Amino acid sequence: MQRSLQIAFRGMDSSPALEALARERVRRLEGQFPRLTGCRVVIEAPHRGAEAAKTAIAVSVEADVPGRGPVIGKDEQERREAKNDHTAALNNAFEAVERQLGKIASLRNNPPAPHAAEGQSGVVVRLFPAEEYGFVEIDNAPELHFTRNAVVGGKFDELTTGMMVLVTVAATEGPMGPQAASVRLLDRSKAP
């Protein structure tokens, strides 16, 4: 990685065991996905009201990959006090990142064939809902800018970062560079 690993504990004491596990999981990520440029792990005990019997542990893992926004995995679980198991949330967050990185690697290594009527498959990499625009990434191309009006069926509010979409590239560039003429959500019933 180009930047060193960052591990932070919030609302709880640091744990050498959790830190060691996080470092091991990052080493495995680097082995599987050598293009990683950085990784941040936040382990915290979220604030709970007095009515909560058990405190929870929450983990957020953010991995940086060149040419796209951060890949994020999160999990939150109650602490298993009987077994003193604080690792489940950490492992689940890393597994979510691994799945997303696997999809990204698969798209890069086996790009889908473009279909003239539907456009190309892409991934939403950044969204700015308040400003009503975002960016989508398709293989072998710079990120494409799109606006709320380019989303077919008025489904802009259903978009999330990391979502697969069908993109038609516009013939001309817009004020923010290359742009998408249309962005269509994939049929979720056909998704893997």
N, C-alpha and C positions, 0 to 999 in steps of 0.2 A: 504494500500500500504506500502511496505517496505521503499521506498524512498519518500520524501515529493514532493508534486506537485511543478513544476517549471513553472512560467508564465513570459514571456519576451515580452516587447514592443520594436520594432525597427523602427527607422525613424519616430516615432510619439510619442506624449505625452501618458503617461499611462492613462487608462480609468477605473475608479472604476466600472462602469457599465459592461464593457466587462470582467473585471477580475472577478466580481461576477458571471456573466453568465458562464464563463469558470469553475469556482469552482463548480457551481451547476451541470454542465454537467459532470464533473469528478466524483462527488458524485453519479450521476446516473449510470455512467459506473461501478464504484466500486460495486454498488448494483446488477447490472446485471452480472458482471464478477468479482467475488471476487478474482480470481487468479492474477489480475493486481499487478505488483510489483512497477511500477512507471509511471509517465505521465509528458510530457513536452508540453507546448503550447507556440507558438510564433505567435504574432500578429504584423503585420508590414505594413507600407505604402511603397510598392516597389517604387524604383526610376522610375520616368516617365519623358519623354522628355517634352520640353516646349510646344509641339503641343497637348499634352493631356489636354482636358478640365477638366476632373474630375480625381482626384487621386483615386487609388484603395486601397482596404484593402485586405491583404492576411493573411490566417491563416494556420498554420501547427500544427497538433496534433500528438504526438508520444506516443503510449502506449506500455509499456513493459509487456510481458507475459513470464513466465518461459518456457524454452526449445525451444525458437524460437527468431528470431530477432524482432525488434520493428515493431509494426503495425502503419502505418502512414496514416493519412487523411489530404488532403490539399484542399483549395479552395481559389479563388481570385475573387473579384467582385468589380465593381465600387461602390463608396459610393452613397447612395441614399440621396442626400442633402435635397430634399424637405421634406422627412419624418425623416431625421436624423437617418436612420436605418443602423447601423454598425454591426448588429448581424447575417445577413444572411450567410456570409462566415464562421463565427465561428460555427454556427449550422450545416452547410453543411459538414464542416471538421469533426465534432464530429459524424455526422450520417454515414459518410464513415467509420470511425473507428468502430462504433457499428456494421455495416454490416459485416466487416471483422472479428471482434471478435465473432459475431454470427456464422459465417461459421466455425471458429476454434472450438468453443464449440460444434457445431453440429457434426463435424468430430470426436471429442474426445468422445462424448456420443453415437454416432451411426456410428461406423467405417464401411466403405464400405467392403463388402465381397470380398476377393481377387479372381481374375479370373486367372486361371493357364496360359492362353495364353497371357494375357495382363499385368499381374503384379498387383500391388496395386496402389490405388490412393494416391497421395502425394501432398505436397505443397512446392514450391520453397521458401526456407527461406533466402538464401543468394546467391548472385552472384558476381563473380569477373571477369568481361568480359575481362579486360586486361590480366589476367593470364589464361583465358579460362577454368575456373572451377566454381563450385558452390556446394551448399548443398541443399538437399531435405529432408523433414520430412514426415515419414509415421507413422501411429499409432502404439503405443507400441514398438517403436524401436528408437535407437539413430539416429541422423541426418546422412544421407548417402552422401558421397562425390561423385561427378560426374564430368567428363571432357567434353569438347566440343565433343569429339569423341563418347561419350556415348549417345548423343542426336540424336534420330532417325530422319533421313531425313535432317541432317545438319541444323537444325532450332535453334541452340544455341542462335543466335542473336535475336530470337523472344521471348525468355524467359524473364519474369519479376518477381520480388519478389512478392510472394502471389499467383502466377499462379498455378492452379491445373494441375497435370501431372500424367501419368501412369508410374510406376517405377517397374523394375525388379531388385531384390536384387542380387548382385554378391555372388557367393559361397565362395569367399575368400576376406579377407581384403586387402586394398591397403596401400600405405605409409601414408595416412591420416586417416586410420581407416576403418570402414565399408563403402562399396561403392555400387553404383548402376551400374548394368551391362548395363542397358538401361533406358533412360528417353524419354517418348513419349508425345508430346503435346496432350491435349484432343481436340477432334473435337469441335470447337467453335460453330458450328451450332447446336449441341446437348446440349450445356451448358445451364443452367437455366438463 
